[in-house]
Each structure stands twice: as structure tokens, then as C-alpha cells.
């Protein structure tokens, strides 16, 4: 019977996803180790490893230990061969690790919230309503710091970027308090900051491809070469370097946590995957509109990029994957900028 099952792709047992998720939250064997594959193994690699173990089982002497081992192999394959069950298993494993490391914490953490996302539109209003005050307070704190230490900056970016850094810190500290104190949930796991699948190199490649695709779309739209606030910020070498560092590190992390980690899940729950992804990308594009002098073509390009980041978040189940893709996308922007010796590409 085992030989017959190996003629094509074996059909996994029909298991309820909720049951699998709850079972995986208890101590479980490492399914990847059982099949002898890495955690970022592709579906083809998992199938190949399973078939090899089936062949070894057929050739081995049948006994109780061998049968028990093969049942473990079959269970591992049933989970890892199904994308949804595999994602549920990975997330439950991460949550078990998190709970084990923080079991002495004062605030009890629930491994998996019921009805994800567990926050509401009221929470979205509070979070995004705090964005402007936090950024304003960040700018004020930086100005006070410069005044107190009698420091002068020769470029506005050298003041603006630290102010935005402080503002983001205040905003996400407020979100941290909301999740930890009000909902008693872990911050990173709630926003699905979990290991990325597909692997990081492939996600980076997707970011590069997206960047060139957006550049091509910009050429088709004939994006105008106008004087924009972004060009003014990139007026000198030190500003370019500082903004580039911010744009490939903190910027993508904060923006993806806000738009794809916190906003998009609520919209997807209400309107479905496609509409939710698009609706989350629209304010993302509007956020960057002022940087390009209100040019609708630039806003459209950034919204399209936001849709691509949203698709990565939804398909991978990982906000971290979207942030990596976003960072790779921004990297190509600044790599092009440096290669042109300071001339901002008009199609971006």
C-alpha cells in the first residue's frame, strides 16, 4: 500500500485546521527534523524527503519501532505539505518558544488570540490618530536636544530623520502598551513578526523585481520630473547617506508594522483579502504623496508597491517578510541614486 501511495503526490489526511493549530501549541516533535529538511524547505523538497523515507521504510524490516517512526513521518508530511497547516504549525511553534522564554513575565500572554485580529477599528483610530502628535513631539524633542547642546545642522534631513525616528518610537510604544496592557498579548507575535517564508534571499529578490517593475510602470505613466521635497532632502551627501540608512532599516519596519501588521488584518477580515490589501495600500500611498509634491503618478506607483507588500504579508503570513521586501525595494532606489551620482530617477 505504501508503494501505491508514492506513485503521485500523497494526499494528506483531512484534518481540521483549528485542531491542528491547537495541537501544535502543545509540545510537539520537530516535523522538519523528522523529515530531515530545513525550516525553509520548498514543497518539492518536502515531497522528495518524504518519498525517500517511504522507500527506506519499505526496505527496512517491519517491526513496531519502524511503524511508529513511519507514523511520525506521515504526520510530519501531512502538516508540512499543506500550506495553511504548515503556517499554523510554524506560528504555534514560535508562540511556544515565546511562552517558554517569557513564562515568568508579570503579564500573562495568550499564545493565539481568538478571532485574529483581536483589535478593532476603534484601536486603528487611536493608533493612527496618535501618529501626527507623536511625530510632532519627536520633532520638538530633537529641537530641544539641539538647542540644549548648542548643535547646528547644515541640512534639514539631519534634523528631520532623527525627529521621525523619535516620533516612530513614541507611536509604537503606544501600540505596545495597547497590545500588552489592554489585550494582554505579545507585541511582535500579534503583528505577525514571524520567520519569513519563502526564504529571505527569495524575498529580497522579489523586492528587487518589484523595484524594476515600478520603474517600468513609471516610464509608461511618464512620471513628471518635478522639483519635490524628496529632491530637496537629498541635496547633499550626508543627507543621502542618512536617509538611505533610514529607508532600508527603520522605515520599512515601522511602515510594515503599521500598514501590513496592524491595519491590513482588520481590513482583510472585513472586506476580504483582495479588497483589504488594496485598501491598506491606499493610505500608504497617500502618506508618501507629499514627498513627491502631490504628484498623483508618484502616489499611484507607491500604492502599487504597497499592494505588492500587502500580498507578501498575506501569502506568507509574515509582516517580517513584507518588511524585508520593502527594504530591498528601497535599496534599489538608493543604489540607482548613487549610481547616477545624486540625480534622482524621475520614474520613481
N, C-alpha and C positions, 0 to 999 in steps of 0.2 A: 504493500500500500504506500510505503514511503517513496518507492521508486516512481509510482504513478504521480505522486504529488510534485515531483521535481521536473516533470515534463514541461511545464509552463510556470508562470509565477504563481506560487501558492496563494490560496485565498485565505486571508486571516479570519480567525474566529469572529463572530459578531458579538462584540462587547459594547456595553453602554459606556459612552464617554465619561459621564459623571461618575460611574462606578470605578472606571479606570483611574480617573483623577483622584478620587478619594482613596483608592487602594495604594496609589503611588505615594501618597503622603505618609504612609506608614513605612518603616524600614523595609527597603527592597533591595534585591541584588542589582548590581550594575549591569543593565541589559547590554550596554556597549561592550563591556568586558566579557560577558557571556558569549557574544558573537565574535569577539576579537576584532572589533572595528573602533576607530576613533570617534569621538563625540560629534565631529563634523563630517562624518561619512555620508556619502551620497546614497540615494535609494538603490542604485546599481551595485555599489559596494556592499550594502547590507544584504541584498539578494544573493550576490556571489558568495559572501561569507556563509550565509545560511545553507546554500546548496552544498558547499564544501563540507560543512558539519553534518549534513544529511548523509552524504556519501561516506563519510568516516563512520557514522553510526551504523550504516548498512553493513560495512565491512567488519565492524567490531563484533566481539562475542556478545550475544544478548544476555543481559543479566539485569538485576534490579537497579544497580547503580547507573548502568548505561541508559535505561529507560527514564530514570529520574533526571539524568543530565539532559536527555533529549527533550523532555517536557519543559525544562528551563530554557532550552534553545528555542523551542516552539513559542513559548510565552514571550521571549525577547523579540522574536521576529514579528509576532502578531502586533506588538506595540510599535516597534520601530519602523515597520513597513507602512504604517498608516500615518499620514502627515499630522492629522489632528491629535491622534493618540500620542504620537511622539512628542508633539509640542506640549501636551498636557503633562506627560511624564517628565520632560525636561524642566518645566516650570515647577512641578511639585518637588523635584529633586533639589532645585535651587532653594525652594522655600524650606525644605527640611534642613538643608545646610545652614540657612539663615537662622532658623529657630534654634538649632543646636548651638550656634555661636552666641546667641543672644538670650538664652533661656533664663539668665539671671537678671534680665532687664527689668526695670521698675514697671514699664508699661507692657502689658501682655499683648503679643502680636498674633493675629489670626493668620494662618498660612494662606488661605484662599478666601477672599471675600465672597459672600453670596450675592449673586446678581451683579457681576462686574460689567461696567464700572459702578462702584458703590456710591460715588458722589453725584451731585445733581447740578441742574442749570443754575441754581442759586449759588453754588460753590464756584461755578465758572464766572458768574457776575462779580463775585467778591474778588477772585484771583485777578481777572483782567482789569477790574476796577482799581485795584491797588497798583497796577503796572506804572501808570503815569506818576502817582505820588512817590513811589519808590525810586523811580528814575530821577525825579526832581530832587528828592532827598539825597540821592547819591551824588548828583551834581553839586549840591550845596556842601556836602561833606568834603568833596575834593577841593572846592574853592576855599573852604576854611583851612584845610590842610596846607594848601599852597600859601595862603596868607600867613598862617602861624609860623611857617618855616621860611618865609620870605623867598619863596621859589617862583621863578618865572619860566613860562614855557614859550617857545618860539613858534609852535604850531598848535592849532586848535585840537588836532587829533590827540596830542599828548595829554590833553585835559579831558577830552570827550570820552576816550576809550576807558581810562580808569573810572570815570564817573558812571559809565554804563556797566562796568564790572561791579561796582559797589551797588548800583541800583538792582541789577540782577540778583546779587547776593541777598539783598533785603527782600525782594519779591519771593524768591524760592525758600527763604527762611519762613516766610508767612505760610507758604504752601506746606512746608514741612510740619509746622505747628498744626495746620488744619488736619493733615492726614494722621499725625501721631497722637494728638491730644483729643481731637473731636471724634475721629473714626477709629483710633487705636489701631492703625495699620502701618506697616513699614513703608517708608518713603519710596525707596528705589524699586521694590517689587510691585508696589501699587501702580507705578507709572511704567511697569514692564521694562525696566532697565535690566534685561536678562541677556545671557550669551546669545550672540547673533548667529543665525543660520539663514542663508548659506555662510560659508566661512568668510573671515574678514578680507582676505585678498580678493575674493569674488565681489564682495560688496564695494570695495574700493574701485574695482574695475567698472562696476555699474555706475558709480559716481562720475568716473572719467567719461564713460559713454554718454551719460546724461548731459554733461557739460558741453561736449561737442554737438550733441543733438540740439541743445538750446541755442548754441551759437549758430547752427544752421537755420533754425527756425527764425532767429533774429535777422539773418540775412534775407530770408523770404519775406519777412514783415517790413524790411527796410527800416530798421530801428534808427531813428534820427541821431546824429552826432550833435548833441546839445551840451551846453555848459550845465553841469549838475552839481549838487552839493557833494556827491561822491568824488567827483574830479577835484574839487577844491580840497577835500580831506587828503587826497593822495597827491598833494602838491610837492612834497619833499621826501627824501629817502627815509628819514626816521619815522615819518608818519606811515609810509607804505609798509615798512617792516612791522611796526606795532599793530597796524590794522590787519596785516596778513596773519600774524600770530593769533590775534583775537578771532579772526574769521575761520581759522581751521581748528580751533580748540574750544574755547568757552562759548563762542557764538552758536555753533551748531548744537552743542549740548543743551544750552538753555532754550533755544528756539524749538528743538525737537521735543524736549520735555514738556514745554508749554503747549505746542500746537498738536503734536502727534501723541504725546504721552497723556496729556490731561484733557484737551479739547476734543480730539478726534474720537476717542472711545464713546463719549456721550452722544455725539452726532451719529456715529455708526449705529448705536443702539436705537436711536430714534428714527433714522431715515434709511438705514441700510448701508452696506459697505460703499457702494459707488458714490451715492449722494453725500454720505458722511465724509469721505475722503476729499471730495471736491469742496464741500462747504468749509472744511478745516483749512484748505489751501487758500481760499479767498481772503480771509483776514491776514494770512501770512503774506500774500502778495501786496495787500494794502499797506501793511507795516513798512514795507521797503519802498513804497511808491515815492515818498518824499525824498529819498536818497537820489532818485533819478529825475528830479524836477517835475514830478507829476506826469511823466510820460506813460501813457496807457500801454504802449507796446512793451516797455520795460516791466510794467506791472503784470502784464499778461505772461511774459516769459518766466517771471519769478513764481507766478501762480502755477504754471505748468510744472516747474521744478518742484513746487510744494506738493502737487498731486503725485509726482513720482516718489517723493519721500514718504508720502502717506501710504502709497501702495506697498512700499518696502516694509513699513511698520505693520500694516495689516497682514500681509502674506507671511512675514517672518514671525509675527507676534512679539517683536522686539523693538523698543524705542531706541535701544543702543544701535541696532542695525541702521535705522534711519539716520541717526546722528553721524555714523561713520560714512554713510553715503553722502550726506550733506557736507561733511568735512572734505571728502575727496572732490566733490563738485567745486567747492570754494578754492581748493588748492589749485585746480586747473586754471581758474580765473586769475589768481595771482601769479602763477607760473607764466601764463601768457603775458601778463602785465610786465613782469620782469624781463621776459624775452624781448619785449618791444621797447625796453628801456624807458618805461614811465608813461607810454602812451596808452591810455585806457581803451580797450577794444570797444568800438562803437556798437557792436552787435550784442553786447552783454548788458 
